[in-house]
């Protein structure tokens, strides 16, 4: 038995015209809407997909889909389709019980990147990781104050290594959602 959670998925980047039909079918199987609590969105063509785009926080046209209750907050069929065809997306799912809110980013060049999120959908960094970074910076500053630059540099290099170990790779923002035909916009 699975836990059902609210989730949203944002699609971006170029979609080859030949994938429009299968993409519409995958979206239709997920039972999504274009807004929280909205009516079902059942696209059948590129025209429907493009008309449903919205602007993200950067003003880029993306396709954002919502579901009030998805098993574990995933769009299983749609996500598999998108990954199989190298189509970029960002998914946020609400937390519930023992499941924390999370953000999943997929870019063909990076693969899947997963990180914790706050309830407002922003990435979340655990307090313990921030405190460790704060202590390392404070130690480096103290060493610089004592004119021990070589020791401070070792502190800062260790801090950078720790941050690289705990932070996910930087994911480029989603590109505009567009339907393309052999390298051209359709």
C-alpha positions as CSV (number, residue, x, y, z in Angstrom):
1,X,0.0,0.0,0.0
2,X,1.4,3.4,-0.9
3,X,1.0,6.8,0.6
4,X,-0.6,9.4,-1.7
5,X,0.9,12.9,-1.8
6,X,0.3,16.1,-3.7
7,X,2.9,16.6,-6.5
8,X,3.6,18.9,-9.4
9,X,5.8,18.2,-12.4
10,X,7.3,20.9,-14.8
11,X,8.4,20.0,-18.3
12,X,10.8,22.1,-20.2
13,X,13.1,21.9,-23.2
14,X,12.5,20.8,-26.8
15,X,10.1,18.0,-27.5
16,X,10.5,16.3,-30.9
17,X,7.2,16.5,-32.9
18,X,7.3,12.7,-33.3
19,X,6.9,12.3,-29.5
20,X,3.9,14.6,-29.1
21,X,1.3,11.8,-29.4
22,X,3.1,9.4,-27.0
23,X,3.7,12.4,-24.6
24,X,0.0,13.3,-24.7
25,X,-0.9,9.6,-24.0
26,X,1.5,9.5,-21.0
27,X,0.0,12.8,-19.6
28,X,-3.5,11.5,-20.0
29,X,-2.7,8.3,-18.1
30,X,-1.5,10.3,-15.1
31,X,-4.8,12.2,-14.5
32,X,-3.3,15.6,-14.0
33,X,-4.6,19.2,-14.1
34,X,-3.1,22.5,-15.0
35,X,-3.7,24.0,-11.5
36,X,-4.2,22.7,-8.0
37,X,-7.8,21.4,-7.8
38,X,-8.3,22.0,-11.4
39,X,-10.2,19.9,-14.0
40,X,-8.5,17.1,-15.8
41,X,-6.0,18.0,-18.5
42,X,-6.2,15.7,-21.5
43,X,-4.1,17.0,-24.4
44,X,-4.3,15.4,-27.8
45,X,-2.0,17.6,-29.9
46,X,1.0,19.9,-29.9
47,X,-1.4,22.8,-30.0
48,X,-3.0,21.7,-26.7
49,X,0.4,21.2,-25.0
50,X,1.7,24.6,-26.2
51,X,-1.6,26.4,-25.2
52,X,-1.3,25.0,-21.7
53,X,2.2,26.4,-21.0
54,X,2.7,28.9,-18.2
55,X,5.6,31.2,-17.2
56,X,8.0,30.0,-14.5
57,X,9.6,32.4,-12.0
58,X,12.2,33.4,-14.7
59,X,9.5,34.1,-17.3
60,X,10.3,31.0,-19.3
61,X,7.4,29.1,-20.9
62,X,7.1,25.6,-19.3
63,X,4.4,23.0,-19.0
64,X,3.4,22.5,-15.3
65,X,1.1,19.7,-14.3
66,X,-0.5,19.1,-10.9
67,X,-2.0,16.1,-9.0
68,X,-3.6,16.2,-5.6
69,X,-2.8,12.6,-4.8
70,X,-0.1,10.5,-6.5
71,X,1.5,7.3,-5.0
72,X,4.6,8.5,-3.2
73,X,4.2,11.9,-5.0
74,X,5.5,10.5,-8.3
75,X,4.2,10.6,-11.9
76,X,5.6,7.1,-12.5
77,X,4.5,6.5,-16.2
78,X,5.2,10.1,-17.3
79,X,8.6,10.2,-15.5
80,X,9.7,7.0,-17.2
81,X,8.6,8.3,-20.6
82,X,10.4,11.6,-20.1
83,X,13.6,9.8,-19.0
84,X,13.5,7.2,-21.7
85,X,13.2,10.0,-24.3
86,X,15.7,12.4,-22.7
87,X,13.1,15.1,-21.9
88,X,13.9,17.4,-19.0
89,X,11.6,17.9,-16.0
90,X,11.5,19.0,-12.4
91,X,9.1,17.3,-9.9
92,X,8.2,18.5,-6.5
93,X,6.2,16.3,-4.1
94,X,4.8,17.2,-0.7
95,X,5.9,15.2,2.3
96,X,3.7,13.0,4.4
97,X,4.3,11.0,7.5
98,X,7.9,9.6,7.2
99,X,8.4,11.0,3.7
100,X,10.0,14.4,3.4
101,X,9.1,16.8,0.6
102,X,11.6,16.4,-2.2
103,X,12.6,17.8,-5.6
104,X,13.6,15.6,-8.4
105,X,15.4,17.2,-11.4
106,X,16.1,15.3,-14.6
107,X,18.3,16.6,-17.3
108,X,19.6,14.2,-20.0
109,X,23.2,15.2,-19.5
110,X,23.0,14.8,-15.7
111,X,20.5,12.1,-15.1
112,X,18.3,12.2,-12.0
113,X,19.2,14.6,-9.2
114,X,17.3,14.4,-5.9
115,X,17.3,16.7,-2.9
116,X,15.2,17.5,0.1
117,X,12.7,20.4,-0.1
118,X,10.9,22.7,2.3
119,X,7.1,22.7,2.2
120,X,7.2,25.8,-0.1
121,X,9.1,23.8,-2.8
122,X,12.5,25.4,-2.2
123,X,15.5,23.2,-1.8
124,X,16.3,22.4,1.9
125,X,19.8,22.2,3.4
126,X,19.9,20.4,6.8
127,X,20.9,22.7,9.7
128,X,23.8,20.3,10.8
129,X,25.5,20.7,7.4
130,X,25.2,24.5,7.6
131,X,26.6,24.6,11.1
132,X,29.6,22.5,10.1
133,X,30.2,24.9,7.2
134,X,29.9,27.9,9.5
135,X,32.4,26.4,11.9
136,X,34.9,25.7,9.1
137,X,34.6,29.3,7.8
138,X,35.0,30.7,11.4
139,X,38.1,28.6,11.9
140,X,39.6,29.8,8.6
141,X,38.9,33.4,9.5
142,X,40.6,32.9,12.9
143,X,43.6,31.4,11.2
144,X,43.8,34.3,8.8
145,X,43.6,36.7,11.7
146,X,46.6,34.9,13.2
147,X,48.4,35.3,9.8
148,X,48.3,31.6,9.3
149,X,47.2,31.7,5.7
150,X,48.4,28.2,4.7
151,X,46.4,26.6,7.6
152,X,43.3,28.7,6.7
153,X,43.6,27.6,3.1
154,X,43.6,23.9,4.2
155,X,40.4,24.7,6.2
156,X,38.7,26.3,3.2
157,X,39.7,23.4,0.9
158,X,38.3,20.9,3.4
159,X,35.1,23.0,3.6
160,X,34.8,23.0,-0.2
161,X,35.3,19.3,-0.3
162,X,32.7,18.7,2.3
163,X,30.2,20.9,0.5
164,X,30.8,19.1,-2.8
165,X,30.2,15.8,-1.0
166,X,26.9,16.8,0.5
167,X,25.4,19.2,-2.1
168,X,23.9,17.8,-5.3
169,X,25.4,18.8,-8.6
170,X,24.1,22.2,-10.0
171,X,21.2,21.6,-12.3
172,X,20.7,24.0,-15.1
173,X,17.3,25.7,-15.2
174,X,14.6,24.2,-17.5
175,X,14.6,25.6,-21.0
176,X,11.3,26.7,-22.7
177,X,8.9,23.9,-23.4
178,X,8.7,23.8,-27.2
179,X,7.7,21.3,-29.9
180,X,10.5,20.9,-32.5
181,X,10.7,19.3,-35.9
182,X,14.3,18.1,-36.8
183,X,16.1,20.9,-35.1
184,X,13.5,23.5,-35.9
185,X,10.6,24.9,-33.9
186,X,7.3,23.4,-35.1
